[in-house]
Amino acid sequence: MPIAIVTAATSRWDLIPLVCALALLAGVAMTAIGLAERRRQQHFGHYSEAPRRKRVAAGRPAGVHWSDRPAFPQDPPMTPDLRLVPVTPANLDAAIAVRVRPDQEHFVTSVVKSLAEAYVHPRTAWPRLILDGSDAVGFLMAFLDIDWNGKGVDFRSGLWRLNVTPGAQGRGVGRFAVSSVAAELRRRGATRMYVTWHPGDGGPEGFYRKLGFELTGEVSGDQTVGVLAL
Ligand SMILES: CC(C)(COP(=O)(O)OP(=O)(O)OC[C@H]1O[C@@H](n2cnc3c(N)ncnc32)[C@H](O)[C@@H]1OP(=O)(O)O)[C@@H](O)C(=O)NCCC(=O)NCCS
């Protein structure tokens, strides 16, 4: 269609409306792409298991999605130095020292117990320490492909544990943790991410709902089950 219009044009002044229309279309398309990316980031933020500088230098690993553009001003503040690292002999003490507020302790298992569980479930547990620069600000553990009801038909992956230190809460560490696990599960081919939580005042339900988790309607023991489409 544009070719027909161009050939029909008798002078370059005739092309001005066409050029304006094409510029307008390009603007609308770029705005739509920007809005879609903003919605994705509002849910997931950025993901990195390596420091940002090294990550950019190393290139993008297959299946891991993030955006290297500056955040929109409306996006929640993200600390650029957040990253996940495996728990090693060198950082074990720092990992065990990660504790939540005393009034939150009944909502999550201690890191030391989670690491013991990871030891006895090495194939299904994916524990990681969350660092902000060199400071340990949290701990997470994902579960991978567990047989949900023991019948061999429903295998699920998701977030098993999440502990953010009191001083780091409210700064996007939890969002980063969820985003990181979502990226790891996507990389492994999962299409859903599950989480369970203890209901109750001061608990994490509002946090998970804010990040897009929906109730499955199930309970696991005394915990609510939530799911996020990846
Ligand atoms: C729940 C927890 C992981 C949240 O971590 P966090 O680092 O404080 O969360 P973020 O700063 O990333 O918050 C992300 C968003 O969720 C909101 N949010 C955080 N905690 C919330 C809560 N308890 N209720 C409702 N909203 C909450 C934040 O306001 C923020 O929203 P915004 O982006 O609009 O500002 C943390 O408070 C924690 O470790 N709690 C104790 C242990 C626990 O309950 N773990 C979960 C076990 S299943």
The ligand as an ORCA input file, in Angstrom:
! r2SCAN-3c Opt
* xyz 0 1
  C       7.553    -11.203     52.936
  C       8.982    -10.728     52.638
  C       9.737    -11.860     51.938
  C       8.907     -9.499     51.710
  O      10.229     -9.105     51.368
  P      10.570     -7.550     51.095
  O      11.972     -7.509     50.627
  O      10.228     -6.746     52.277
  O       9.545     -7.223     49.931
  P       9.722     -6.115     48.771
  O      10.383     -4.921     49.341
  O      10.362     -6.755     47.607
  O       8.198     -5.790     48.468
  C       7.613     -5.960     47.194
  C       6.220     -5.362     47.263
  O       5.418     -6.124     48.171
  C       4.902     -5.285     49.201
  N       4.950     -6.057     50.435
  C       6.021     -6.537     51.076
  N       5.656     -7.228     52.166
  C       4.305     -7.165     52.218
  C       3.332     -7.696     53.102
  N       3.682     -8.443     54.168
  N       2.035     -7.434     52.852
  C       1.655     -6.705     51.769
  N       2.545     -6.178     50.876
  C       3.851     -6.418     51.110
  C       5.835     -4.109     49.252
  O       5.187     -2.969     49.768
  C       6.220     -3.944     47.805
  O       5.188     -3.268     47.129
  P       5.550     -1.988     46.207
  O       6.490     -2.502     45.156
  O       4.241     -1.543     45.689
  O       6.214     -1.021     47.110
  C       9.741    -10.306     53.924
  O       8.947     -9.355     54.607
  C      10.047    -11.437     54.880
  O      11.133    -12.019     54.828
  N       9.084    -11.733     55.781
  C       9.269    -12.728     56.814
  C       9.392    -14.135     56.270
  C       8.248    -14.554     55.370
  O       7.076    -14.345     55.640
  N       8.651    -15.202     54.258
  C       7.741    -15.753     53.312
  C       7.546    -17.189     53.654
  S       6.447    -18.007     52.526
*
